[in-house]
Amino acid sequence: MKNIWLSYILIFFSAMSIYGQVYITSETNVKEATNNDIISLTIALEISGEDMIQESPVKLPDFQKFEVLDYGSEQNTIIDPIRKVRVNQMVYQFLLQPKQAGTIKIGSALVKVSGKMYKSEPFDITVRDVSKRIPDNTKSLASHNNQTYLNVKLDDREVYKNQAVVATLSVISKDVDNFRKVKNIRPPKNGNIIVQPISMHRSDIEQDAKSGLLSQVIGLFIIFPKEEGMLEIPSFTAEIIDHGTTKLTSNRTKLSVMHLPLGAPEDFNDFVGNFSVDMTNVESLPQPIEINKPIDIVVKLIGRGNLSAKHMPKIIATEDYDVFPPKLVKNLKVEKQGIVGDIEAHYVVIPKKAGNIAIKTEKMAFFNPEKKLYKDLGEKSIVVRAMTPGEIENSKSTMQKVNEYTNTVLDKVNTPVLQTETLKLEKTKGMNWSIIFANMALIGAMCMVFYFVRSRYQKRKLANIIKEEQLKAQPKITTIEETEALLRQKSSLNLSSHFNYIENLLIQKKYSEFFKEFINLDNEVNAKSSRLHHIDYKEYLEKTNPKLALDYKSLLEKINIEKYSPMVNEIILESILKQIKIVYSSIED
């Protein structure tokens, strides 16, 4: 059992008023079952007190009449905020399947603590033979109820008051068909906690390799504890709808809610998380403001945690202005960190006197559980300038008055509307094909003339190149390779000759000579770069073309890899040849 717990993982641990208490109990999720059902057995042990030491492991009951399908355990140590003592909690979970029908006794679980033996109470369960006929509807409901479980797991067992804690709700079953039948999921309702859903998206169904049990997460919820101390989280519920309705109940869990640290500011109003307050900037308001005319002031609360409008700072009413109840605009979403987003309170404020008026909010402070400290945000305020109508009129410039008068005239005077006529174009009767064919013939003639001139020019150029090569030829040269080598010797750097020679070596599969010729080419390029720029080719590229410098570095790395590779890849060598032509052509620019 890896990421899930079965139903009834945690049993109610009693809140004791004395110190040094040991409490052990064992319980199954059902008292009646069939020999095909899976029974969940939970053994819970609680040891309170600094002097209580567990001296032996928990001795389990006899499971000879059951097949143990799966088991797991969980240990948790907390400080009871009321008794101020350490509490060790251990929970053992077993999934059992009866081997026989009848009444089966589940014996006591034993543990030795500080020299004394403690045991749980034994009890009986009734197992019916599945071969005995029972009504179809009753059989279906019993099968679902006993083979499908709800499990709740908290991501934290110890939080502060009003701090968010995430609860994961899962369904566990042997039958994959049961998952789609689980509906009407309801969180618990309790005055001590606030529960809100984060997501009702169902995860993929997972199977435990050991037990073969299937599980699926069907909901994530966030819980805000409203009281301090050891709180009991009531069960989540759901229903299986199939030939009737069967109610499923999850395990109950306990949550240790710590006291908030001392030294809270006077204006602390139960906000736990991380928050900030903003107010409408005075520059966004029209200046000046006429008295007895309403203006909109926005107070914005931003943050994450137990974010709500209940304790949101309000605008303080004074004799300088009237303020009316705000209109709230909420932009909130529930996440694992709490309620995240912002709340805007739009206030209507009416200045009652002329002059500078300061509009202030109430003070606000919050507790940050991550940093474990309080933060006082104080009050927010903006200053507006209110004036009488006469003062506003006298403060206007002559140009402003002219513009206002012009706008008033344009709004009130009816200007004549001029009649217009729509310009109509005559529709063309059709296309003039004779003109189109004449233009196409002219374009074709021009193309033929261009092709003829270009062909003669290329033939003449080719004849000159052949003639020059014949004049330079010597009787001892017999192959193309020797000709290209001689041309490279007579020229300081002939890239075309190098490129052609390397390409011929690659075609002839002379790979060792291919790499030697590359080294020769690289040396000649570096030599030319030193003569022209007084730096090697790599430094020249880094200064003039950083992108090409990276390609040059990559090329050298590929050459070194392929040069010593036990297997020759012609496709890679062809790509290297293309990269050689691109990288080294820059030396001639």
N, C-alpha and C positions, 0 to 999 in steps of 0.2 A: 504494500500500500504506500504509494509514493507521495502524491500531491493532494490526497483527499482523506477525509475521515468519514466514517459511516455515522449513521444516526446515533444519537445519545452518546456522543464522545465524552462530554463533560457532564457530570451529575452536580446537582446543587450542593455546594459546600456551605455548611451552616456557619453563620457568623456567631462565634462563641464570645462570651463575655469574660472568660477566664483565660489565663496563659497556660501553655504547655498542653495542648489538646491534640489527640490523634483521632482521625476519623477515616474509616475504611468502609466501603460499600460496594456491592456488586448488583447489577441489574441487567435484564434483557429487555429488548424493545417490545417483545410480545410474551404473553404467557401461554398462548395456544398457537400451534403451528402444525404443518404437515411434514412428512419425512422428506419432501422435496424443497421445502422452504429454507431460506438462509436466516439464521438467527444472529443478531448482534448482541454480544455480551460486553459490557463495560465495567471495569473495575477501577474505582477512583480511590486515591489515597491522599489525605491532607494531613500534614504535620506542622503544627504551629508552635513556635517558641524556639529560643536560641539554644536551650539546653536539651531539646529533644533530638536524639541522634538515632537514625535508622541503622540497626545492627545486622539486618538480614534482608535478602531480596524477598519480594512478595512470592509466597508459595501459592501456586494456582490450584484451582479445583481439579478433580479428576475428569479428563475429557475423553475417556475410553468409549463412551457411547455417542461421541460426535466425531465428525471429520472436520479438522481445523483447516479452513480454506485460506485464511489470511489473518495477519495480526500486525499490530503496530503499537507504539507508545509515544507519549509526549510528557515532558517535564517542564514545569514553570515555577520560578521563584519570585515572589512579590513581597512587598511590605504592606501589611494591612494598614490603611491610612487612619483607621479608627483606634485599633488596639496598639498600633506602633510596634508590631512584632513581625518577624519574618515568617512567611508561610510557604512551605514547599508543597506543590501540587503535582501529582503523578497520575496519569490516566493511561490505562491499558485497554486496547480494543481487540476483540476477537470476532471473527466471522465463522460461525459453526453451522454444520448441516447434520441433523440427526441421522443416525444409522438404523434406528428402530423406532417403532411406534410405542405409545404408552405414556406413562408418567415417569419423567426423568428428573432426578434430583441433581441440582447444581450445588455443590458443596461450598464450604467457606474458603475465602482467601485469607491467608495468614501472613503477618509481618511482625517482626520483633523490633521494638523501639525502646531504647534506654532500659534494657533489661526486662521489658514486659511484653507479652504476646497480645496482639490485637487481631481480631478476626471479623469478617463480614458475616451477615446472617445467611444461612442456606435457604433455598427455596426450590419449588417444583415447577416444571412446565409440562404441559400436556401436548403430546405429539400424536396426530391422527394419521392413519394409513391413507395415502393418497388414492389407493385402489378402491376404497369405499365410495360409493356413489353419493354425491351431494348435489343439490340443485345447481344448474349451470351458472346462474347469476351469482349465487353465493360463492361458488368456487372461483369464479373470475375475480370477484372483489377480494377474496382472501388471498389469492395468488398475487395480485398486484400489491396489496397492502404489505405482504410479508417479503416480497422480493424487490421492492422499489423503495428507496430511502432518500430523504433529503438530508444534506449535510451542510452545516455553516462553519466557516473558519474565519477567524479574525486575523488581520495582519499585524495586530499589536494587542498585547494584553494589558498594557499599563499606559494610560494617557492622562492628560489634564482635563479638567472640566471644560466643556465646549470645544475640545480638540477633536478633529475628525479621525475616525478609524474605519477602515474598509472591511466589509464582510463579503465573503465569496460564498454564494449558494450553489450547491452542486446536487445532481441527481445520480444515484448509484443503482444499478440494476444488472441482472443477468440477461435480460431480454432486451434486444435493441429496439423492439417495437414499442416498449413502454415509454421511451423518451418523448415520442411525438404525442403521447396521450397525456402528458403532464401539462396542465393548464391552470389558469386562475391563481397565479403566484401572488401571495399577500405577505407583506412585511409585518412585523409585530407592531402593535399599538400600545404604547406605555407612556405614562406621564413623565418618566425619568429620562427618556431618550427621544431623539428625533431621528427618524429613518427616512432617507431619500434614495431613490434608485440612481445609480450611475449609468448602467447599461443593462438592457435586457437581451442583448445579443447572445445567442447560444454558441458555444464553442464546438469544435469538432469532438466527436465521441472517441474517447481513449479507452484502451483495454489494459488492465494490469496483467503482466506476463505470468505472474505466479498464481493468482487466484482466478484469472479469467473474467473478473468483474469489469463491467463497463461503467464509465462515468462521463458526465457532461456538465460543464458550468452553464447554468441557466440565468444567472444574474449577478451583478455587482451592486452593492449597496453601500452607502456611507451613513455612519451612525455618529450623532453628536450627543454625548452624555451631558445631562443637565444638572446632575447632583454628584457630590463627591462621596467616596467610599467604595465599597464592593457592590457593584451593580450586577443584577441578573438580566441578561438579554433574553427576552422571551423567544419562543419558537417561531420560525417562519412556517407558513402553511402553503399547500398547493393541493390540487385535485387531479385525480386520474379519471378521465371521462372515457368509459368503455363499457357498454351494457350496464350503465349505472354510474354513480359517482362515489369515489373513494377519497377520503381526505388523508393527505400526507402531512406529517408534522416533523420538523427538523429537530436536531439536538438543541439543548439550551446551553448557553455559554456564560461565563462570568468575566466581567471587565473591572479592573482596578482603576478607579478614577482618583488621581492625586489632587491634593490641595494646591491651589495656585500659590506661588511664593508670596511672602510678606512684602510690604512696601509698595502696594499698588497705588497709583496716583488717584487723587480724589475724583477725577473725571473718567476713571475707568468704567466702561459700561459693557463688560462681559464679551468684548470682541477678542477672539483667540485666533491668531493667524498672522497675516502681514497685510497692512492696509495703508492707504493714503487718501487724503481729502483734497479736492480741488474746487475752485469757485470761479464763476464767470469773470474773465479779465475785464477790467474797466475800459480798456481800449476798444473792446467789441461793442460797447454801449454808445448810443448817440450822445454827442456832447454839444451843448449842455442839455440837461433834462428839465422839462417843464414840470413844475409842481402840480400835484393832483392828477398827473398822467401816469398810467401804469407802466412799469418796466418788468422785464423777465430776468430773474436772477437764478442761475443754475448752480446747485451744490451737487458735486459728484463724488461718490464714495467708490473707490477702486481697491480691489484686493482679492485675497483667497483665504478661506477659512470658514467660520460660521457667519458668512456675509448675509445680512438681512437688513431690511429697512426699519425694523422695530426700534433699534437703538441708534439710528443714524442721526448725526448732529443736525439740529434745526437752526434756522435763522432766528436770532433773538429779537423780539418785538421791542421797539422803543417809541418815544414820543415824536421822533423825527420822521417816522414813516409808518404806514400800515402794511402788514404782511398777512397774506391769506394762506390757507392750507395748500401744500404743494401737490402737484401732479407727478406721480412716480413713473419713471421709465426704466425698466429693468432689462439688463442684458447679461443674463447669468447662465451658467452651465455647471453641472455637477461633475467633478473629476475626483481622482484619488486624493488630491491635496485638499479637497474641500469644495465649497461653492466658490467658483472663480468667475470674475467679470466685474461689472460696475452697475451702480444704481444712481440714476439722475433724479434729483428733486427740483422741479421747475416751480419757483415761487413767483407770485405776482406781488410786487412791492410798489407802493404809491408814496412818493415823497410828500411830506406835509409842510415843509418850510424851505426857504431859499438858503443857499450856502452849500458847503461841503458836508456830505452826510456819509458816515461810516456805517456800512451794513456788515454785521458780524454774525458768525455761527457759534454754536455751543462748542465747548472744548471736547476733545476726544483723545482717548488713550487705548492701547491694546496690548495684549501679551503675546509675544512671539515664542512658541514652544520650541522652535529649533535652537534659538539663541538663549532661551530660558530667561528672558528679561522683558520688562515693560518698556514701552515707548510712548511718550506723550507727544501727540501731534499739535496740542494747543488749539487755538481758535484760528479761523480763516476770516479775512475781511477784505472788502473792497470799498473804495471811496468814490462817490458820484457827486457831481456838481449839479445842484438844482437851482433853477431860476424862475422868476415870474414871467408871464407872457410879454410884459412890457420890457423887461430886461433882455429877454432873448431878441426882441425886435430891434432894440437900440444897439445891440452888439453886432448886428449884421452889417456887412459892408455894402456900399452902393451897388456894386456888381451883383452881389447876392440878391438884393432887392429887385434889380432889373430882371434877373433870371427868373425869380419867382413870379413876377408880374407877367412876363412873357409866357411862362408855362400855364399860368391861370387863363390868359387870353386864348391860347391854343386849345385848352380843354373846353372852354365855354362857348367860343364863337364857332358857328358852322361855316366852314370853308366850302366854296363851290367845287363840284366834281366835274372835271373835264371829260368830254366824250372822246373816246379813242376808237380807232378803226384797226382791225386786224389785217396785217399784210398777208395777202394770198398769193402764193406762187403757182404758176401754171404747171400742171402735171406734164411730165415728159411722155411722149408717145411711145418711145422705145429706144433701143441701143443702135448706134450707127456702126454696123459691123465692118463697113469698108474702111473706116478710119482705124479700127482696132487691128485689122489684118495688115494694114500699111505700116503701122507702128511695130508690129511683131516682125515683119520682114526687114525693117530697118535695123532693129536690134540684132537679128540673126546675122545680117551682113557685117555689122561691126564686130561681132564675136568671131566670125571667120577670119577677118583681117587681123585681129589681135592674135589668134592662134597661129596664123601663118608667120607673122613677124617674130613671135616668141620662139617658134620651132627653129627658124633660121639662126636666131641668136644663140640658142643652146647648142646647135650643131657646130657652129663656128667656135664656140668656147671649148667644146669637147675636143675638136681637132687640134687646137692650140695646146691643150694639156697633154695629149698623146705625143705631139711633136716634141715638147719639152722633155718628157720622160724618155723618149728614144735618144735624144742628144746626150742625156746624162747616163745612159746605160753603158755598162762595161761588160766585156766578154766573160769575166769570171763569175758574174751573177747568174744564177740558174733558177732560183726559186723566188716566190713572192715574199717569203719571210726574209730572205737575204736582202731583197730590194727595199723592204720597209725598214730593216735595220740600218741599211746604208743611208736612207733618207733621214733617219733620226740622228745619225752621227754627223751629217753635214749641216743640220739645222740645230740651233740652240734648244728649241722646244717646239715640236710639231705634235700638237695634241691629237689631230685627226689620225696621224700615222700610228701613234700609240694606241688610240682607241681601236683602230682597225686590226692592229696586230694582236691585241688582247682578245678581241672578238674571234679572230681566226684560231687562236690557241684554244679558246673555249669550244669552238665548233669541232676542232680536231681532238678534243678531250685530253689535251696536254696540260693537266691541271697544275703540276709542279712548276712548269714554265709560266703558266698563267700568274701564279703568285710572285714569281721572280720578276716578271715584267711589270707587275703592279709596283713592286718596290723600286724598280728603276724609274718608273713614272713619278712616284712620290718624291724620290730624291731630286729629279730634274725640276719638278714644280717648286720644291723648297729652295733649290739653288736659284731659280729665276726670281722667286719672291725676295730672297736675300739681296740680289743685285738691284732690284727695282725699289724695294721698300725698306731694306736693311733689317728685316725681321723675317722669321720663317712663315710658312703659309698658314699655320694654325693661328698665330698671333694676328696675322693680316686679316683672316676671316673674322676673328673675335672683335676686331675694331670696326670692320666695314659691314659685316653681315653676320650677326650673332646666330641667326637661324641656320645659315649654311655652316657655321662653325659647329653647331650641334650635329648636323648631318655628317660632317667630316669625321667627328669623333665617333659617331655610330658606325661609319664605314670602316674605320680602322679596327674597331672591336669585332665587327663581323668577319673581316679578313683573318684576324687572329684565331677566331673560333673555327672557321671553315678550313683554315690552313692545317690545323692539327686534328681535324675531325676524322674518325676512322671510316666514315661513310661519306661519299661525295653526293651532294644534292645539287643537281644541275639547275633546278628551278631557283634555288637560293643564289647560285653563282650568276645566273642571268639577271636577277634583281640587283646583285652587287655591281654588275657591269653597267646597268642603267644608272645606278647611284654614282659610279665613278665618273661617267660622262657629265652628270649634273654638277658634282662637287668641283671637279678640276677645270671645268670650262670657265670658272670665274677668274682664273689667272690671266685670261686674255682680255677681260673687260677693261 
